[in-house]
Amino acid sequence: MQSILTLALGALLLVGALVKRSVSRAACATVALTAVLTFAVLVPIPVGSLTMGDGTNIVQRRDSFEELVHPEREIRFSSHLAYLLLDRIDVALGSTPTSPLQSYRTLSWLAGAVFALSLVCLAAAEHWSPRVVRYIALAILAPATLMFFGYVEVGYLALSAAAFPFVARDLHKGGDLTPGLLAGSIMFGLGAAMHGVGYLGIAGLYAAVLAADLPIGRRVLLATTLSAVAVGAALIWLWYYIAVLGLSVIPHHAIGGAIWRPVWEAREAESRIIHPLLSTIGARDLLVSGLVAGLSLVPSSWESAGSGGVSQGLRWHSAFRPCSSSCSSGHRRASR
């Protein structure tokens, strides 16, 4: 049901992007984003309909939830900001046996609200052009948008629909440090604070700036500056935890300690089998993860570089594609 709703809303907005008046396009986009948030409340993903990582079990056992998000005077670095927000929401809901599920769903909806607000700000900066309205439609169509329907995990919170477009639209203006570049960098940093996989996004930000059509010295300086801003936005929270809240920061993410994927032999950890990297299953996981992350777009970037320079690959039409390919398994899972 959730997949049908987002597919319908995205398809209708693609049609709305054809409207000639910018006011009408703005109205169509606003209605579509509001509808996504409304349906996220009315039609959340049922917990029993599919396995949503460890969250499926965590929300059913309050002791597991507290051990993860509210250990005694400690906080886990891997998703520190997400865990802090889950803890605060849980307390606000009364810390009842059912509040873990409601906490995850509330955080999911809040992330959807940030998703919608960031896209509105992006569209306003572009004067609600047909191109940016099409991008909003593609963002709604992206499988990751299904996570805002109450997905009980936090990894998807590292994604941002507006971070790279803000960077891409200002990068070709000559390499000056613009508000758009700063806004995009801060979004990347907040994503990393929500989940550690967001640091890969910061690495991608650095690589994208280095690939821009600017003087090499300017590229290195700008890439370093923006990456530093992003890392600062992710790590400034550690000062707050230690100096203000008096918490200790745990470097690993798992309850039983750090879990590393083996290279040669499979092993068991936390009631699951971890297959080695050098195996058929390991190769399959790497391939699928690469496809989800946008590996299939690499040939198009080569074509773009060959036909019009790397800067052409950073234009809006290329910037749209990664957002529509992320978390591609979400539609398949939620539609079962």
ROTIKOL-25232 format. One record per residue (C-alpha): x, y, z; residue in one letter. Coordinates in steps of 0.1 Angstrom, whole numbers, padded with zeros to 4 digits, always signed. Layout:
BEGIN
XYZA
...
//
This chain:
BEGIN
+0000+0000+0000M
+0028+0025+0009Q
+0045+0018-0024S
+0013+0024-0043I
+0008+0057-0026L
+0042+0071-0032T
+0043+0059-0068L
+0009+0075-0074A
+0019+0108-0058L
+0053+0109-0076G
+0037+0101-0110A
+0010+0128-0105L
+0037+0154-0095L
+0056+0146-0127L
+0025+0156-0146V
+0022+0187-0124G
+0057+0197-0134A
+0044+0203-0169L
+0021+0232-0157V
+0034+0265-0170K
+0027+0288-0140R
+0053+0286-0112S
+0026+0292-0085V
+0007+0262-0098S
+0038+0240-0098R
+0045+0251-0062A
+0010+0242-0052A
+0013+0208-0068C
+0046+0200-0051A
+0034+0213-0017T
+0002+0192-0019V
+0022+0161-0029A
+0047+0165+0000L
+0019+0171+0025T
+0001+0140+0012A
+0032+0119+0018V
+0034+0131+0054L
-0003+0126+0060T
-0003+0091+0046F
+0028+0083+0067A
+0007+0089+0098V
-0025+0072+0085L
-0009+0042+0068V
+0023+0032+0087P
+0042+0001+0078I
+0028-0028+0100P
+0056-0042+0121V
+0045-0078+0114G
+0043-0074+0077S
+0081-0076+0070L
+0114-0078+0089T
+0128-0043+0094M
+0163-0053+0106G
+0168-0056+0143D
+0142-0029+0149G
+0114-0055+0145T
+0125-0073+0176N
+0137-0042+0195I
+0103-0025+0195V
+0087-0056+0209Q
+0110-0058+0239R
+0114-0027+0261R
+0145-0040+0277D
+0162-0043+0243S
+0151-0008+0233F
+0165+0007+0265E
+0198-0012+0262E
+0202+0002+0227L
+0191+0038+0231V
+0194+0045+0268H
+0223+0026+0284P
+0235+0038+0317E
+0253+0071+0312R
+0264+0060+0277E
+0256+0066+0241I
+0266+0047+0210R
+0286+0066+0184F
+0273+0047+0154S
+0239+0065+0155S
+0244+0088+0184H
+0219+0116+0173L
+0192+0091+0163A
+0195+0073+0196Y
+0194+0105+0215L
+0162+0116+0197L
+0146+0081+0202L
+0154+0084+0239D
+0139+0118+0242R
+0108+0109+0223I
+0103+0077+0244D
+0105+0098+0276V
+0079+0123+0261A
+0056+0093+0254L
+0058+0081+0289G
+0083+0052+0285S
+0055+0026+0282T
+0057-0009+0268P
+0044+0004+0235T
+0064+0036+0233S
+0094+0021+0216P
+0074+0015+0184L
+0058+0049+0187Q
+0092+0065+0192S
+0105+0049+0160Y
+0074+0060+0141R
+0076+0095+0154T
+0112+0099+0145L
+0104+0085+0111S
+0077+0110+0106W
+0099+0139+0118L
+0126+0128+0093A
+0099+0129+0066G
+0090+0164+0077A
+0127+0175+0073V
+0128+0157+0039F
+0098+0178+0028A
+0110+0211+0043L
+0145+0207+0027S
+0129+0200-0007L
+0106+0231-0004V
+0137+0252+0005C
+0155+0238-0026L
+0125+0244-0048A
+0121+0280-0035A
+0158+0287-0043A
+0151+0275-0078E
+0119+0295-0081H
+0098+0263-0085W
+0112+0256-0119S
+0098+0225-0138P
+0132+0208-0133R
+0131+0211-0095V
+0095+0200-0093V
+0104+0169-0114R
+0132+0163-0089Y
+0108+0164-0060I
+0086+0139-0079A
+0116+0116-0083L
+0125+0120-0046A
+0089+0109-0037I
+0093+0080-0061L
+0126+0069-0045A
+0123+0037-0024P
+0139+0055+0005A
+0108+0076+0009T
+0090+0045+0021L
+0111+0047+0053M
+0091+0077+0064F
+0061+0054+0068F
+0074+0042+0102G
+0104+0021+0093Y
+0119+0009+0127V
+0155+0013+0119E
+0178+0044+0117V
+0202+0038+0088G
+0181+0056+0063Y
+0183+0088+0084L
+0217+0093+0069A
+0201+0101+0035L
+0192+0136+0024S
+0172+0145-0007A
+0185+0181-0008A
+0221+0179+0004A
+0238+0171-0029F
+0215+0192-0051P
+0223+0223-0029F
+0260+0216-0035V
+0256+0208-0072A
+0237+0239-0081R
+0263+0262-0065D
+0294+0244-0074L
+0296+0256-0110H
+0293+0292-0099K
+0330+0297-0096G
+0340+0279-0064G
+0329+0306-0039D
+0317+0294-0005L
+0279+0301-0009T
+0250+0295+0015P
+0239+0266-0007G
+0273+0248-0003L
+0272+0253+0034L
+0237+0241+0037A
+0244+0210+0017G
+0275+0203+0038S
+0256+0207+0071I
+0230+0183+0058M
+0256+0157+0050F
+0270+0161+0085G
+0237+0158+0102L
+0231+0126+0082G
+0264+0112+0095A
+0253+0121+0131A
+0221+0101+0125M
+0240+0070+0113H
+0276+0063+0106G
+0270+0054+0070V
+0266+0091+0064G
+0304+0095+0065Y
+0304+0078+0031L
+0283+0106+0019G
+0308+0131+0032I
+0335+0112+0013A
+0313+0114-0018G
+0310+0152-0012L
+0348+0155-0011Y
+0351+0134-0043A
+0324+0154-0061A
+0340+0187-0054V
+0374+0174-0065L
+0358+0164-0098A
+0344+0199-0104A
+0356+0220-0133D
+0376+0244-0112L
+0413+0252-0108P
+0429+0223-0089I
+0440+0244-0059G
+0405+0258-0056R
+0390+0224-0058R
+0412+0210-0030V
+0405+0240-0008L
+0368+0239-0013L
+0365+0201-0009A
+0385+0203+0023T
+0364+0232+0037T
+0330+0216+0029L
+0341+0182+0042S
+0353+0199+0074A
+0320+0216+0078V
+0302+0183+0073A
+0324+0165+0098V
+0320+0193+0123G
+0282+0191+0120A
+0284+0154+0127A
+0309+0155+0156L
+0299+0187+0175I
+0273+0166+0192W
+0300+0146+0210L
+0309+0178+0229W
+0273+0181+0240Y
+0271+0145+0252Y
+0303+0147+0272I
+0304+0182+0284A
+0267+0189+0289V
+0250+0156+0294L
+0279+0139+0311G
+0277+0108+0289L
+0304+0084+0278S
+0305+0077+0240V
+0308+0040+0230I
+0327+0036+0198P
+0310+0004+0186H
+0275-0001+0175H
+0264-0035+0186A
+0253-0044+0221I
+0279-0071+0224G
+0307-0051+0210G
+0321-0043+0175A
+0312-0068+0148I
+0336-0072+0119W
+0328-0092+0087R
+0353-0120+0083P
+0374-0124+0052V
+0376-0162+0048W
+0353-0181+0071E
+0317-0176+0082A
+0310-0170+0119R
+0280-0164+0142E
+0274-0131+0160A
+0243-0120+0179E
+0222-0150+0167S
+0231-0145+0130R
+0255-0160+0105I
+0280-0135+0091I
+0293-0147+0057H
+0328-0138+0047P
+0337-0112+0021L
+0354-0137-0001L
+0324-0159-0007S
+0295-0161-0032T
+0271-0145-0006I
+0297-0118+0002G
+0301-0109-0035A
+0264-0108-0039R
+0260-0085-0009D
+0287-0062-0022L
+0271-0061-0057L
+0236-0054-0045V
+0249-0027-0020S
+0268-0011-0048G
+0238-0010-0071L
+0217+0005-0043V
+0244+0031-0036A
+0245+0041-0073G
+0273+0020-0088L
+0253+0017-0120S
+0256+0054-0125L
+0294+0053-0129V
+0293+0046-0167P
+0270+0076-0171S
+0294+0098-0153S
+0322+0086-0176W
+0300+0094-0206E
+0292+0128-0191S
+0329+0135-0185A
+0337+0126-0221G
+0310+0146-0237S
+0311+0178-0217G
+0336+0177-0188G
+0332+0166-0153V
+0313+0197-0144S
+0285+0187-0166Q
+0281+0156-0145G
+0275+0178-0115L
+0246+0196-0132R
+0211+0192-0119W
+0201+0165-0144H
+0228+0142-0131S
+0223+0152-0095A
+0188+0138-0096F
+0197+0103-0103R
+0214+0090-0071P
+0184+0100-0049C
+0161+0079-0070S
+0183+0048-0067S
+0190+0047-0030S
+0175+0020-0007C
+0160+0002-0037S
+0150-0027-0016S
+0125-0005+0003G
+0097-0007-0023H
+0100-0044-0026R
+0098-0049+0011R
+0070-0026+0019A
+0049-0038-0010S
+0049-0074+0001R
//
